[in-house]
Amino acid sequence: MNRSQPSASTLDLASLLESWQVHLRAERKSPNTISIYSTAVRQFLAWAKRNDRPAVLDRATVNAFVANLLERGAEPMTALNRQFSLRRFSAWLREEDEI
């Protein structure tokens, strides 16, 4: 049975974060890795809310988020880690047929 997928703009990323964390633990990712990945998603969601933007994991939105991190003084490696974490989350959402 092919279920209908929510549109990217209606996907509740915050509620899916917990499921992703369970998946990461099942993959035996380190607690530090899970913390870093989770922080990136939470920061992205907070940024989207502060800036009245939909929390959509598309290229333009993630690039705007990363650019904002850099503009606010984040180290380039930190910004890169946040971007990588969001890519991993997005890949998992795709694997789970959420997007």
Protein Blocks (a to p, Z undefined) as FASTA:
>chain_A
ZZddddfklpcfklmmmmmmmmmmmnopafklmmmmmmmmmmmmmmmmmnopacddbfkl
mmmmmmmmmmnopafklmmmmmmmmmmmmmmmmmnomZZ
